[in-house]
């Protein structure tokens, strides 16, 4: 994030000329379509040390789309018919032009812009602040990391809300060692001379073996998607949602690939519900890290926590993995509970069965790193609050508040997130101890196999009674269940039925 801001100071001549240049810009902007209010925003943005994205579509048309309701039983609002408009983009930093896409010419110059997202785009669909997707016609690293051969890409997104939460969420993703964390940069955006406020300019989740999702050409990137119903094509799941394909593009697939991925998903989901075989089909540490990120930051939106999965190729050596966390709008919300995703989807099955391979890795990961992650995140936030960038963000959020809403100062938001993490740490300590108490002794519980027989008056009484985890007597136990054994001597033990 900070690389873009590591630049040389503006020359004394440029500083001296700024008082002359700005009134001229104000005058010309007003003459050629920018309102006096937007011109004032422009002046104030240029005085701050943040990049400004000036995007102008052909004929200055604003991107449009249609809001659609979900089918019965499905979640969220969706959008459709979101038109892709040709445009030109210029990026300015302190009156220096650092990028110019040129006018739109397919595969040669310029870019296209469209509204992205679902519920976030549908909310206040007429005049509100929208998230956008940018597609350059020529690859470029819009974060200017001094290594164009590695970071250049055509696809970028502008995220509109939860900027501070997203920045800290990505800190957590990185601290927990997920394979990839998208790089992002706060920016100002003007679209057709309309000041749209502060955004996060971000890498998106796509295959790019150099700097984003590193999978082979024969691999797959797919999403367990709450908005599967708004997709051109989806792959069915035993869970409430279904999967949508991100790579390869649907138009580039052949039937054999769809058949392979369908069979793969069905196999993996069957293994989700079969004890002691998970390690053969999924990369367990990636699943545990992903869940830990959300448990650490207390995500409450179990439906909106985007779940991206990869399979590197079609060989049996390639295990399904979770690639990174994404979408932190509902984070830093849970008080005394696990994140909502902890008790949803396959994770609920992992803890209910229990899936001993997953639970052991989850506990091991806590013991090895999670307490230190809390401390490192708080320290990283404290460092950020004390950095010069925070003064710039505070000023930027003042402009954001005037344009859209009463946005609290950036340093206040970051301090609140640090305080949350400090209070969250003992909560997690207590919650993980409950898991340890429930599952860490499963393998050594007595007995490993339990046989039940109907009592007969001529039989000697059993030496124990069996109950399920709700305390109800059971006469037969199924494989994979946890039961409670109460001996006639008063002893109580939990056991896992193989």
Buried (B, 14 or more C-beta within 10 A) or exposed (E): BEBBBEEEEBEEEEEEBBEEEBEEBBEEBBEEEBEEEBBBBBBBBBEBBBBBBBBBBEEEEEBEBEBBEBEEEBBBBBBEEBBEBBBBBBBBBBBEEBBBBBEBEEEEBBBBBBBBBBBBBBBEBEEEBBBBBBBBBBEBBBBBBEEEEEBBBBBBBBBBBBBBBBBBBBBBBBBBBBBBBBBBBBBBBBBBBBBBBBBBBBBBBEBBEEBBBBBBEBBBBBBBBBBBBBBEEBBEBEBBBBBBBBBBEEEEBEEEBBEBBEEBBBEBBEBBBEBBBBBEBBBBBBBBBBBBBBBBBBBBBBBBBBBBBBBBEBEEEBBBBBBBBBBBBBBBBBEEBBBBBBEBBBBBBBBBBBBBBBBBBBBEBBEEBBBEBBEBBBEBBEEBBEEEBBEBBBBBBBBBBBBBEEBBBBBBBBBBBBEBBEEBBEBBEEBBEEBBEBBBEBEEBEEEEBEEEEEEEEEEEEEBEBBEEEEEEBEEBEEBBBBBBBEEEEEEBBBBBE
